[in-house]
Amino acid sequence: MSKITNLHDVYVEQLKDLYSAETQLIKALPKMVKAAHSPELAQGFEEHLEQTKVHAERLEEIFEGLDEKPTGKKCKAMEGLIKEGAETIHEDASPAAKDALLIAAAQRVEHYEIAGYGSVKTYARLLGEEDAAKLLEETLQEEKDTDEKLTSAAEQINAEANEGEEEEEAKPHAASRR
């Protein structure tokens, strides 16, 4: 790992982090698709998978323009977020509660990506990398749009999970049936 001495170095380092995050996400999203109970949520994860592939391609294009390689850094934050999401997949939960958990995990990922893309877009502008800044802005907007879609899905799914809780409370417990 070379010493980071200026904004260009920071920019390249952060781009590598985002590239690692996107490639990890490409591997993780199919598992989220399978785990989702709501067909709309599964479809949303599938759409985001395709979008994530485009995000990785945009980053590759930016690296090509910088004459840099996108590899060489592992995004430990995304690794942790994905690991947490994987734990969610294996939770013993009602379908609606599981979907609510999946949305929460997905939104954590989106918020991480929004922060990262916002930073690198600013670096690109300061460095005069206008073409890269436009690509990064496009990805940033798509990440924000995905977060809004997840929020909308959560409104319905969280209500369903809440109703499920009420249904559970309404059932007589085994001990009280004796």
N, C-alpha and C positions, 0 to 999 in steps of 0.2 A: 504494500500500500504506500503510495507516494504522499509526500507532504502536501497539504492543502494550503496554498499561499495567497490566493486571490479569488475574486468572485467567479471567474471562469472555472477554477478548480471546484468550487462549491457547486456550481451549476452542473458540471459533469458528474460529480459525486451524487448529487440529488437525483439526477436523471437516471443514473444506474440503480439507485434505490427504488425509484418508481418502476423501472423496467423489471426488476426482480419481483416487486409487488405484483405487477400485472401478470407475469408469467406464473407466479404461484397461484394467483386467483383463477387463471385459465384452467389449472388442474383441480381447483377446489370447487368451482361453481357447478360442475356436473353432479357432484354429491349433494349440493343444496337443491338442485332441480329434483333429484330422486327423493329427497327427504320431505319436500314440500307437499302438503296435503291439498291445499287449495290449487286448483288448476290455473287460476290467474297468477298466483304467486310463482308456481313452477314455470309458467310461460315468461313471467318477468325475469326470473333468474336465467332462463335460456336466452332471452333477448340481451340481457346484460353480458352473458358469456360471449355472444357474437360481437358486442360492442367492445368488450375487453380485448378481444383479439385485434380489433382495429386500433385500440389505444396502444397496444404493444407495437403494431406496425408503424404507427406515427412516431413513437419513440425511436424505433430503428431508423426511420427516415432522418430524424434529428441527429442521431449519432453519426449517420453516414455524412451528413453535412458538416459535422464537426471533425470528421476523420478519426472517430473514436469507436471503440467497441462497447456495446451495451452491457457486457457481462463483467464479472469480477467483484460484484458486491451482492451480498444476500440481505434482503430486507427482513431484519429480525422482528420488526413491528408487525408486518403482514404475516410472518410465520406464526407469531403469537395470536393474532386475530383469527387466523385460519384454524389454529389448534383449538381455540375457544369455540369457534363455530362447529368444529367436528364434535366437540363434547356435547353441544346442543343437539346435534343430529341423533345422538344416542340417549338423550334424556327420556325417561319414562314419563310421557306427557300425553294429554288428549291431543287429537289432531289440531284443533284450533290453538291450543296453548303451544304446541310444538311450532306451528307456523309463526306465532307471535315471537317466540324465541329466535327463530331463523331470521325474522325481519330485524330484530334488535342486533343480531350479529352482523347482518348485512349492512345496517346503517352505520355501525362502528367502522366497517371497512370503507364505506363511502366517505365518511367524515375524514378518515385518515387520508384518502386519496384527494379529497377536495383541498385539504391543507397542503399536501405535497405539490399538486398541480398549480395552486395559487402561488406558491413560492417560486417554482421554476419558471412560471410565466413571467413573473416580475424580474427574475434574473435575466431571462432571455431579452426582455425589453431593455434593461439597463446595459446589456452587452451588445445591443444593436442587432440581435438575432430576430428580426421581425417575422420571417417566415416560420421559424420555430415557435415564436410567441403566438402566432395565429393558430398553429396546430395545437399548442398547449391550451389556448383559450377554448378551442372547440372541445377538447377532451374535458376540460374543467366544467364547461357548461353541461356536457352529457352526464358527468358525475353528479352535478347538482340536480339535473332532471331526474336521474335515477333515485336520488335521495327523496325527492318530492313524491315520486311514484310509490316508493316504499312507505312513506308517511301516509299516503292515501290508502294503501293496502292495509296498513296497520290499523287505521280507524275502524275498518270493517272487521278484520280478523281479531283485534283486541276485544271488540264488543262480543264476538262469538265466543272467545275464550272466557270472557266474563260470564256469559250466559251458561257456559259449560260448568263453571264453578257453582253457579246457583243450582243447576240441575244436580250436581254431585251432592250439594248440601241438602237438597230436597229428598234424596234417596235415604231410606232407613238404613242405618248402619247395622252390620251383622250382630253386634253385641246387643243392640236394642230390640232385635227381632226375637229374642229368646223369651 
